[in-house]
Each structure stands twice: as structure tokens, then as C-alpha cells.
Amino acid sequence: MPELVAGLELAQARRRLAQAFRAAGLDTPQLDARLLLQHATGLSHAALIAEERRLLTAAEAECLRELARRRLHLREPVSRIIGKRAFFGRDFLVTPHVLDPRPDTEALVEATLKLRRQIEAHHEGTGSRAGQGVAWPIICDLGTGSGAIIVSLLAEWPAARGLAVDISPAALRVTRHNARAHGVAHRLLCVRGNWLDAIGGPLDIVVSNPPYITEREMRALPPEVRHDPTLALAGGTDGLVPHRAIARRAADVLRPGGWLLAEVGTRRQAEAALALFAETAGLEPVESILPAVLPDLAGRPRAVTLRKPLAA
């Protein structure tokens, strides 16, 4: 454990934390040290820089030692220690009841937002043909957890309305909190249910980061990932049990031209999921609009994207 005592300058405390985290082999020692120091002192990033010569109080030093212990010895992720995670430019409440949203999932949000123009054009066209006003685009987030995906989408897409589905009441409470915090609660309906079983249609977009870790992979998870709820991780023997459940009702709830975007963990899973959604739900990739296999920032397969045929 690093020596963190009252009277230590904030800059020194930050360096000692980072050195200890680096020696322990943590992936982001500098970032972890800064976030924990901010949490212990209540300072923003800018204030921490401005007050780096300020001395730690006794209460701050005690708090920081406990935070460091949890990070080093319990291997709790920083987001779980401080109770929030930055995602798509916003802070989200994270509790033990929800998956800690990863930056890689931001690729799913970005891809969904690329569909905005064509989805809104469809609603404008159908509204004018029917002599009615424009209907709201509807996005459904399955296994919503913290709500990071659907809340981010609604915050970026003011015309859209959302459904957040999760089997866990505790997770839905976190979703509602985050929706209120980011001003989209009036456009979001939270539904307790198992995937699409409790949902009707027609929906414009179904988006999901379902559990996709295989039984074999579950036995070898890194310490930080083990703090996530098993329900949000375990995808069965091949990691595709949730995808099969989604595929069974996808064609029933999507409107013609509606989209499905679902995360996967590997290239092999991506290929299997594409085949599954095509065979079970009649969906098809449209590479001219979105890649069938969506990469994350590191170029790894992150999600599959398919559309219900327009003539369906």
C-alpha cells in the first residue's frame, strides 16, 4: 500500500497512488489515481490541477487509503468504487446490480445514431401519407442495466422515444435514475421483462448489449470483471443464448426497415449471430448503411447489425 498521510501534497499523493497501481500491473494507473483522488477530495479535474500543492487533510488521507485498498487488494474497478462511469460524454450511476458500461460499447451508440436520418425520413413519409403528424421513432434497449445505451441515444436524439427492458427491478431503478439525471425520463418507458417477451411493436430499432461470455470464459474472468453481476455476463455454452431469445421475436416487433444491433464478443460469435438472426428472424445486413460486423475503436468485432426487409 502506498503511504498516504495527512499533510501530503495532492500532487505527491497522486504520484504515489499511480506508482502503486503501476507496480500492481493495473491497466490505467494514472487515470485510476486521478479519479480516486478526485473522489476523496471532492475536487474536479481542473481544481485538482490548480490545487496540486494543497495538503491532504486527515479525513481525505483516511478515505484515500480505503479507496486504494479496494483498488489494489479487492481489484474493484474505479467506477464501482466511486459509483459512476463516464460513457459517451456523460456520467452514469453504477451499482452492484448493473454491468459497468465499457467504452467499447460507445461504438454501438455511434452506429445507432447513424440511422437517425433514414428513420426520421421514414416517419415523415408515413405521417404525410396518412395525413397525420410525424410519429416518434421508437428505440428499444434490451438488457438495459444502467441505461447507458438508451439514455445516451435519447440524449443525442431528441425526437426519439425509448423502451428500456431488463429482468432485474434493481437494474431498472438505476436506469430510471440515470434517465432523470440526463433529462430524458419523460421519453423513456422502463419495462421489466425477459428480452422481447413483454414488448410489442412496431419498433424502429432494437439495440442490446446482451451477455455473451461463454461458460468456459466465465471461469477465467479477470478480477475486475468478476464484480459485474453474473446475470449480465453469462451467455451460456457458446455465449449466444440471449441472442437466440431475441431472434425468436425480432421479426414480430420490428417494423419493415427496422434495425437490430446486438453486441458480440468474438468474430466467431459475430458470424454465428448473423446467421442466427437471418435464419430465425429473416433479418439481413445492409452493408451500404452499416457494417454487418461493427468494429470497436481497437478494430475488434463489437456488434452485428441487421435490418428487417423493407418489403416484409
N, C-alpha and C positions, 0 to 999 in steps of 0.2 A: 504493500500500500504506500502511495506517495505521502510525504509528510505535509499535511495541510493544517496549519495552525493559525490562530488569530494573530494579526499583525503582519501577515504575509501580503505582499503587494498582489493585486489581482493578476497582473501580467506573470508574476512568478508562479502563482497558483495554477494558472492556465498551462504554463510550460511543464510544471511537474506532473499535472494530470496527463498531458499529451505524451510525455516521456513514458509514464507508466502504462498507458494504453498501447503505445507503440511496442514496448517491451513484451506486452502480453499478446501481441500479434493481432490486435484489432484492426479492422479494415480502414477506419476513418478516425484516427486518434485525434487529430487537430480539431475536426468538427465536433466529435464527441465531447472533447474538453471544453470547447466554447459553449456548447448548448447546456452542459451541466453547470458550468459557472454562471451562465445567464440565469438558469433556473434557481440556483442557490442565492443569487444576489438580487434577483428581480430586475436586472438591467437588460435593456435592449442591446443588440449587437453594436450599434453606434455608441451607446452610452458606455458599454464595456471598454471600447477603444478609448473613448475620451477620459475615462476614469481608471485607466490601467495602473496608475500609481497609487490608487486608493488602497487602504489596508482592509483585509478581511476582518469582519467582526467575529466574536466568539461564536455567535449563533450561526453565521454564514459558514464558518470553518467546520462546525459540527455537522451541518447539513451537507456540505460538500463531501466530507468523509463518508457519510452514509450513501450518498449518490455514487461515489467512486467504488465503494464496496459492492453495491448492487451490480454495477457495470463489470467489475473485474471478477468477482467471485461467483455471482449468480448468473452472469452473462446476459442480463436483461438488456434488450435494445434500449437505446436512449429514448426513443419515442414512448416506450412503455414506462420508463422511469419518470419522464416529465408529463406524460399523459396526453401528448399531442404529436401529430406528424404533419409536416408540410407536404402538400400534394397539389400539384397544378396551381401553384401560387397562393394557396390558402392553407390555413392551419385547421386540422381536423382533430376532434376529440378521439382518443384511442383508449379503450378499456380492455380488461382481460377477456371480454365477451366477443371481441371482433378481431378480424385479421388486421394486422398492421399494414396499411397500404404501402406498396412499394413504388418507387419512381418509375420502374419499367411499365407499370400499368397506365402511366400517363399516355403511352402510345395508343392505348385503346380509346381514351378520351379524344385524343387528337384525330384519330381515324373517324370516329363517330361524328365529330364536328364537321368533317369534310363532306358529309352527306346533307348538311343543313340546306344548301341552296336547292338541291333537287327535291328534298322532302317538302320544303315550303312551296316550291313551284307546283308540286302535285296538289297540295291543299288549296292553293289559289285557283288552280284549274277546276278541281272538283267543286269548289264553292261557287265559282261563277257559273258553271254549267247547271248547277242546281238552283241558282238564283238565291243563294244563301251567303252569309258571311264566311270568312275563312275559318275552317276548323283548326283546332290546336294540334300540332304534331305531338304524338304520344311516344315516349321512350320508357321502356320497362327494364329495370336493372334487377337481375336475378341473383340471389345470394348477396344482398347489398352490403351487409356488415356495417361498417362505419358510415356508409353512404357516400364515400369519397367520389365514386364514379358518377352517380346520378346527380349529386349536389353540384359537382363541378360542371356537368353538362348543362344543368338548368341555369346555373350562374352565368354561363357563357352563351346560352341560347334562350333569350327572354321570351320567345314565342312558344316554347315547348312546355309541355306538361309531363309529369313523371309518375311512374309507379315504382316503388321500392319493395321488393319481395324478399323475405327471409323467414326461415323456420324458427328463428330464435327471437322471442319477445325482448330479451335484453339487448340484442343487436339492433332491433328496430327502435328502441329507446335512444340509442346512440345516434342512429340515422336522423331521428326527429330533432335531436339536439343540434346536430351539425347543419341540418336544413334551416333551422331557426337562426343559427349563428350567421349564416351566409344569405339570409333573406329570401329563401326560395320555398319555405314551408307551405305557403299558400298555393304553390303549384305542384306539390308532391303528396301523393297518397301512399301511405305505408300499409302493406298487406302481409299478414302472417300466412305463410303457405309453403308448400313443397314445390319449388320450381314453378312451372306454369300451371299446376293443377287448379289453382284458385283464380286464374286470370282468363278473361275473355278477350275480345278484340273489337275492331281491328287495331293492331299496333303498327307504328311506323318502324320502330327499331327495338330489337331485344338485344341487350348487352349484358355480358356476365363475365365475372372472374370466378369461375366455379373451382372447387377443389380438384386438383389434377395430379397430386403426388401419389405415386403407386405404393402398394403395400411394402415393397422392397425398399423404396426410397424413404418411407416413413421411419424405418428402423435406423437410418443413418443421417437423420437431420442434424444440421448444425445447432449448437446450443441456443443461439438467439431465436431460431425459427421455432423451437420447442415451446416458446412462450405464447405462440399463437394457438387458438383453440383447435383441437383436432378436427372438429366438425368443419372447419374452414379450410383444412388442408387435405384430408384423406379422400382420394378419388377412386379407391378400390384397386383391384388387381392390376389393371392397366391404366388407371388414372382417368378413365372415361365414363365411369358410372353416372356422374351428373350430366354429362353431355348426352348420354342416351335418354335420360329422363327429359331433358329439354327438347331433344329431337322428336319425341313422341307427340308433342303438342305444338311444335313450332309452326307447322303449316296451318293449324286451326286458328292461331291468334294473329299471325302476320297478315297484313293486307297485301294484295298483289303489288309487287315492287318494294315490299318491306324488307328490312335488313336484319340479319343476325350476326353479331360479333361476339365471339367467345374465346377466352384465353386458353392456352395450352402450355405445356412445359417443354416439349421437345419437338424436333422435326418429325419424328415418327408419330407422335400423338397428333400433330397437325394434319398429316396425311390421312390418318385413320379418322379424325374428326370430320374432315372434308367429305370423305366417303360416307360416313355415317349420316351427316345432315343431308347429303344428296339422296341417299337411298331411302332414308326413313321419312324425310320431310319434303323431298323434291326441291330443295334449295340448290342454287348454283352460284359459283363465284362469277364476278363480273370484273375482270382484271383491268378493264378500261377505266373503272371508277376507283376500286380499291384492290390492293394485292390480295390474292386468295390466302396467302400466309403473310401476316403482318409482322415485320421485324421490330424489335425494340431498338433503343439507341446503340446497343452493342452489336446489333445485327443478328441477334438470336431470334428464332421463331417465338412470337409472343401471343398471337391470336389468329383465328381463322375468320374470314368474312365471307358471307354468302347472302344472296338475295332470293326472295320468292319471285318466280317468274311473273312478269307483268301480265301475261295472258291467263294466269291461274284463276 
